[in-house]
Amino acid sequence: MRRAGFRRTLVFVVNVVVFCVSAEVLALGIFYHAHGWLFYLDPYRPAMARIQEGSGDALTPVGLHPYFGPTHRPGIPFDVPAEMRTGEADEAVATNNFGFPSRVNYPFSKTSDRQFLIGIFGGSVGAYFCSLGAPRLEESLRRSGSFNNREPVTLCFSHEGYKQPQQLLVLSYFLSIGQAFDLVINIDGFNEVALGRINDQYGWDVSMPSHEHLDPLVNVVNQGTLTPAKLESLARIVRYRQQLNDIAERSNRTRFASVEFALRHYYDFLRRRYEQERVRFDALPSNPPANSPIHITPKVRPRTGAAVYEDIAANWRNASLLMQQLLAARSIAYVHVLQPNQYYSTRAFTSAEKAIAFNDGSPFKEGAANGYPLLEKALEPGAVTAVHLFDTVRESVYVDNCCHYTPAGNRLLADFIARAVVAAHGTATH
């Protein structure tokens, strides 16, 4: 009996070992086929991203600025997602006295006559560009030969979700309190059409700050706007986010390809449910905020079909022209860049990048796809379009199904902007 029991145990153990070894070999082969290198080579392992707190899908830790709208509180670390980092020892940046990711407080004054101050305005693409693209931009401008030993210094005035006229309002405010600029770069377009369409769906005027970012703050101020259904959905979103972050941490630590394979697929499954719940949360109506101290302007006129995007494009153009005029009156150069986005693109995506960059359930897809053609037509004189910047690039340039770029994508955007600055304002930089 003992020998029979021992043999059964031995057979079970051998089967388990064979299964684990087979699973590991199979996972190694799949990983090598997908990435072109072995899983165990750490420098080449793609890290699984954590989902940041306060990303617009829950009651956020951001504050409400009386002029700008949603803004970060001062002193909060501005974390760049793992998949967007360069792989080097990226220096963390905290938010400054106005809540923008910056190592200096505003207004910032030149410490030498050689400094050339560049303000970067826009939404989250602009905010991440401040960390990932701005150093490349500074270096490209120094190498261009157009600066006569001037020292470019980039200052970040971008924030997630910002859309015109927020960039215009932020610029007006900082000019009014004495912030100096030699050049202003405005990187936008996506938020205007993607978030403007969502505003229209909820009965907000397209010119209002983003419903995605402002509505949670309205709920914080007036908690009566949160219905039981929204509270339940919010709780599910928080649970999914915590589960995803726990899985990401375990996956990034594991030394086994089979474990990483299983965790990555489970992560992808939960991520789809998380995204679906976010869409559901956004679609659930809030209680009417009749007594809320925050007043959101409803639609200034009814809009149907293409009229939504026509008004968005017109507002976007007008706000950018006003920025240009404000700056021209002070002899400050201005470069307006229409940012690239995957939902309006002729780029040939690989299957791997397509799985990351596209989501048919994205609340942003329809606005970007339908609004971008009108933005291109509405570009004001002197503005530049980067819509087709990535079309011939073979390496991955998108890190999510919204709008954000890999380090390579940010470098390409930085070089494009540097060329636009030199071509349009080279003489102004002397």
C-alpha positions in Angstrom: 0.0 0.0 0.0 2.8 2.4 0.9 4.6 1.6 -2.3 1.4 2.2 -4.3 0.8 5.5 -2.6 4.4 6.5 -3.1 4.2 5.7 -6.8 1.0 7.7 -7.2 2.5 10.7 -5.4 5.7 10.3 -7.6 3.6 10.2 -10.8 1.6 13.2 -9.7 4.8 15.2 -8.9 6.4 14.2 -12.2 3.3 15.2 -14.1 3.2 18.6 -12.3 6.9 19.2 -13.1 6.5 18.2 -16.7 3.4 20.5 -17.0 5.3 23.4 -15.4 8.4 22.9 -17.6 6.2 22.5 -20.7 4.2 25.6 -19.8 7.4 27.6 -19.3 8.9 26.4 -22.6 5.7 27.2 -24.4 5.4 30.7 -22.8 9.0 31.4 -23.7 8.4 30.5 -27.3 5.3 32.7 -27.5 7.1 35.6 -25.8 10.1 35.2 -28.3 7.7 35.1 -31.3 5.9 38.3 -30.1 9.0 40.3 -29.0 12.0 38.8 -30.7 14.0 38.2 -27.5 14.0 35.9 -24.6 11.8 36.7 -21.6 14.7 36.4 -19.1 16.6 39.3 -20.7 15.3 41.9 -18.2 16.2 45.1 -20.1 13.9 44.1 -22.9 10.9 42.9 -20.8 7.9 45.2 -21.4 6.7 46.4 -18.0 3.0 46.1 -17.2 1.6 49.6 -16.4 0.0 50.6 -13.2 -3.2 52.6 -13.5 -2.7 55.9 -11.8 -5.1 57.3 -9.2 -7.2 60.2 -10.2 -7.2 59.4 -13.9 -10.7 60.9 -14.4 -12.6 57.6 -13.6 -13.3 58.2 -10.0 -13.5 60.9 -7.3 -10.2 62.4 -8.0 -7.5 63.9 -5.7 -7.3 67.0 -8.0 -8.5 70.4 -7.1 -10.7 73.0 -8.8 -8.9 76.1 -9.9 -11.1 79.2 -10.1 -9.7 80.1 -13.5 -8.4 76.9 -15.1 -10.8 74.2 -14.0 -9.5 70.9 -12.7 -5.9 71.1 -11.6 -3.4 69.1 -9.6 -2.7 70.1 -6.0 0.8 71.5 -5.5 3.5 69.0 -4.4 2.0 65.8 -5.8 4.4 63.5 -7.7 3.6 63.6 -11.4 4.2 59.9 -12.3 4.9 59.0 -15.9 3.4 55.5 -16.7 6.0 52.7 -16.8 5.4 52.0 -20.5 6.1 55.6 -21.4 9.5 55.8 -19.6 12.8 55.8 -21.4 14.2 52.9 -19.4 16.7 55.1 -17.8 16.6 56.6 -14.3 13.9 59.1 -15.0 13.9 61.9 -12.5 10.5 62.2 -10.9 8.8 65.6 -11.1 6.3 67.0 -8.6 3.6 69.6 -9.3 4.6 73.2 -8.6 2.7 76.0 -6.8 0.1 76.1 -9.6 -0.3 72.3 -9.9 1.7 71.9 -13.2 4.5 69.3 -13.5 7.5 71.5 -13.1 10.7 71.7 -11.1 10.2 75.5 -10.7 7.4 77.6 -9.4 5.6 80.2 -11.5 6.0 82.9 -12.5 9.5 81.9 -13.3 12.1 84.7 -14.0 15.2 84.2 -16.1 18.4 83.7 -14.2 20.5 84.8 -17.1 20.1 86.6 -20.4 21.0 83.5 -22.3 17.9 81.7 -21.2 15.1 81.3 -23.8 11.8 80.5 -22.1 9.4 78.1 -23.9 5.9 77.5 -22.5 4.3 74.2 -23.4 0.5 74.3 -23.4 -2.0 71.5 -24.0 -3.7 68.5 -22.4 -2.2 65.2 -21.2 -0.1 64.7 -24.3 1.4 68.1 -23.6 2.0 67.2 -19.9 3.8 64.0 -20.8 5.7 65.8 -23.5 7.0 68.1 -20.8 8.7 65.1 -19.2 9.5 62.9 -22.2 9.8 65.3 -25.2 10.9 68.6 -23.9 14.5 67.6 -23.2 14.8 66.3 -26.8 13.2 69.6 -28.0 15.7 71.7 -26.1 18.6 69.6 -27.5 17.3 69.8 -31.0 16.9 73.6 -30.8 20.4 74.0 -29.4 21.8 71.9 -32.3 19.8 73.9 -34.9 22.2 76.8 -35.0 19.4 79.3 -34.8 19.8 80.2 -31.1 23.2 81.9 -31.0 24.2 80.3 -27.7 20.8 80.9 -26.2 19.8 78.2 -23.6 16.2 76.8 -24.2 14.3 76.3 -20.9 10.9 74.6 -21.2 8.1 75.4 -18.7 5.0 73.2 -18.5 1.5 74.7 -18.6 -0.2 71.5 -19.8 -2.8 69.4 -17.8 -4.7 66.3 -18.5 -8.1 67.0 -20.1 -7.4 70.6 -20.9 -9.1 71.8 -24.1 -9.6 75.2 -25.6 -10.3 77.8 -24.3 -8.4 76.5 -21.2 -5.0 76.9 -22.9 -6.1 80.5 -23.8 -7.2 81.2 -20.3 -4.0 79.7 -18.7 -1.9 81.8 -21.1 -3.9 85.0 -20.4 -3.6 84.5 -16.6 0.2 83.9 -16.6 0.8 86.9 -18.9 -1.2 89.0 -16.6 0.9 88.1 -13.6 4.2 88.7 -15.4 5.3 85.3 -16.7 7.8 85.9 -19.5 8.0 83.8 -22.6 10.2 83.8 -25.7 8.1 81.1 -27.4 4.8 79.3 -26.7 4.1 75.9 -28.1 0.5 74.6 -28.0 0.0 70.9 -28.6 -3.7 70.1 -28.9 -6.7 69.0 -31.0 -7.6 65.5 -29.6 -9.2 66.7 -26.4 -11.2 69.3 -28.2 -13.0 66.8 -30.4 -13.0 63.7 -28.2 -13.9 65.5 -24.9 -16.0 68.2 -26.6 -18.3 65.4 -28.1 -18.7 63.9 -24.6 -19.6 67.4 -23.3 -22.3 67.6 -25.9 -23.7 64.2 -25.1 -24.2 65.3 -21.4 -25.8 68.6 -22.3 -22.8 70.7 -21.5 -21.6 73.3 -24.0 -18.6 72.1 -26.0 -16.7 75.1 -24.8 -16.9 74.0 -21.2 -14.1 72.1 -19.4 -14.1 68.3 -20.0 -17.1 66.5 -18.5 -14.7 63.5 -17.9 -12.5 65.6 -15.6 -14.9 68.2 -14.1 -18.0 66.1 -13.3 -16.2 64.1 -10.6 -15.3 67.4 -8.9 -18.9 68.5 -9.1 -19.8 65.2 -7.4 -17.3 65.9 -4.7 -18.6 69.4 -4.1 -22.3 68.3 -4.4 -22.3 64.7 -3.4 -26.1 64.5 -4.0 -25.3 64.2 -7.7 -24.0 60.7 -7.2 -26.8 58.2 -7.7 -26.8 54.7 -6.1 -26.0 53.3 -9.6 -23.0 55.6 -10.0 -21.7 54.8 -6.5 -21.9 51.0 -7.3 -20.2 51.5 -10.6 -17.5 53.7 -9.0 -16.8 51.0 -6.4 -16.4 48.4 -9.2 -14.0 50.7 -11.0 -11.9 51.1 -7.8 -11.8 47.4 -7.2 -10.8 46.7 -10.8 -8.1 49.3 -10.6 -6.6 47.8 -7.4 -6.7 44.3 -8.9 -5.0 45.5 -12.1 -2.2 47.2 -10.1 -1.7 44.2 -7.9 -1.4 41.9 -11.0 1.0 44.4 -12.7 3.3 44.4 -9.7 3.3 40.6 -9.5 3.9 40.3 -13.3 6.7 42.8 -13.3 8.5 40.9 -10.4 8.1 37.3 -11.7 11.1 35.4 -13.1 9.0 32.9 -14.9 7.7 33.3 -18.5 4.7 31.1 -17.8 3.6 33.1 -14.8 4.0 36.3 -16.7 2.0 34.9 -19.6 -0.9 33.9 -17.4 -0.9 37.2 -15.4 -0.7 39.3 -18.6 -3.7 37.5 -20.1 -5.7 37.9 -16.9 -4.6 41.5 -16.8 -5.9 42.0 -20.3 -9.2 40.4 -19.3 -9.7 42.6 -16.3 -8.5 45.7 -18.2 -11.3 45.2 -20.7 -13.9 44.9 -17.9 -12.4 48.0 -16.2 -12.6 50.0 -19.5 -16.2 48.8 -20.0 -17.1 49.8 -16.5 -15.6 53.3 -17.0 -17.7 53.7 -20.1 -20.8 52.5 -18.2 -20.0 55.0 -15.3 -19.7 57.8 -17.8 -23.0 56.9 -19.4 -24.9 56.8 -16.1 -26.8 60.1 -15.5 -26.1 62.1 -12.3 -28.8 63.6 -10.2 -29.6 67.1 -11.4 -27.1 69.4 -9.6 -29.7 72.1 -9.0 -28.2 73.2 -5.8 -24.5 72.8 -6.7 -22.3 75.9 -6.3 -20.6 74.9 -9.6 -22.5 76.2 -12.6 -21.9 74.4 -15.9 -23.1 76.3 -18.9 -25.5 74.1 -20.9 -25.5 74.0 -24.7 -25.6 77.6 -26.0 -27.5 76.3 -29.1 -28.8 72.9 -30.2 -26.4 70.9 -32.4 -26.9 67.8 -34.4 -24.6 65.7 -36.6 -21.6 67.5 -38.0 -22.6 70.8 -36.4 -21.1 69.6 -33.1 -17.7 69.2 -34.7 -18.0 72.4 -36.8 -18.5 74.4 -33.6 -15.7 72.6 -31.8 -13.3 73.3 -34.7 -14.4 77.0 -34.9 -14.0 77.5 -31.1 -10.6 75.8 -31.3 -9.4 78.0 -34.2 -10.6 81.2 -32.5 -8.9 80.4 -29.2 -5.6 79.6 -30.9 -5.8 82.8 -32.9 -6.4 84.8 -29.7 -3.3 83.1 -28.2 -1.4 84.1 -31.3 -2.6 87.7 -31.1 -1.8 88.0 -27.4 1.7 86.8 -28.0 2.3 88.7 -31.2 1.5 92.0 -29.4 4.4 91.1 -27.0 6.8 89.9 -29.8 6.5 86.3 -28.5 6.8 83.5 -31.1 3.9 81.0 -31.2 3.7 77.4 -32.7 0.4 75.6 -32.7 0.6 71.9 -33.4 -2.3 69.6 -34.2 -1.3 66.4 -32.4 -1.4 62.9 -34.1 -4.0 60.4 -32.9 -4.5 56.7 -33.9 -8.3 57.1 -34.5 -7.5 59.4 -37.4 -4.5 58.0 -39.1 -3.3 56.3 -42.3 -0.5 54.5 -40.3 -0.1 50.8 -40.9 -0.3 49.3 -37.3 1.2 46.0 -36.3 -1.2 43.5 -34.7 0.6 44.0 -31.4 0.4 47.8 -31.4 -3.2 47.6 -32.7 -4.2 45.6 -29.6 -2.8 48.3 -27.4 -3.8 51.4 -29.4 -7.4 50.7 -30.3 -10.6 50.1 -28.3 -13.9 50.0 -30.1 -15.6 50.8 -26.8 -13.5 53.9 -26.2 -15.6 57.0 -25.4 -13.0 59.0 -27.3 -12.9 57.1 -30.6 -16.0 58.6 -32.3 -15.1 62.2 -31.5 -11.5 61.8 -32.7 -12.5 60.0 -35.9 -15.3 62.5 -36.8 -13.7 65.7 -35.5 -10.2 65.5 -36.8 -11.1 66.2 -40.5 -12.7 69.5 -39.4 -9.7 70.4 -37.3 -7.4 70.0 -40.2 -9.6 72.3 -42.3 -9.8 74.9 -39.5 -6.0 75.2 -38.8 -5.2 78.9 -38.7 -2.3 80.3 -40.8 1.0 79.4 -39.4 -0.2 76.4 -37.5 1.3 73.0 -38.3 -0.3 69.5 -38.4 1.5 66.4 -37.0 -1.4 64.1 -38.0 0.7 62.0 -40.3 3.9 62.3 -38.3 3.9 58.6 -37.4 2.7 57.2 -40.8 6.0 55.8 -41.9 7.4 54.8 -38.5 7.8 51.1 -38.0 8.3 51.0 -34.2 5.4 51.3 -31.8 4.4 54.9 -31.0 1.2 54.5 -29.0 1.0 53.2 -25.4 -2.7 53.2 -24.8 -6.1 53.4 -26.6 -6.5 57.1 -25.9 -3.8 59.3 -27.3 -0.5 58.9 -25.6 2.9 58.1 -27.1 5.9 56.0 -26.4 9.3 57.5 -25.7 10.0 57.1 -29.4 6.8 58.9 -30.3 7.6 61.8 -28.0 11.1 62.1 -29.5 9.6 62.2 -33.0 7.1 64.9 -31.9 10.0 66.9 -30.3 12.0 66.8 -33.5 8.9 67.8 -35.6 8.2 70.8 -33.3 11.9 71.8 -33.4 11.8 71.9 -37.2 8.6 73.9 -37.1 10.0 76.4 -34.7 13.2 76.9 -36.7 11.3 77.1 -40.0 8.6 79.6 -38.8 10.4 81.6 -36.1 14.1 81.1 -36.7 14.8 84.9 -36.9 12.7 85.5 -33.8 15.1 83.4 -31.7 18.1 85.5 -32.4 
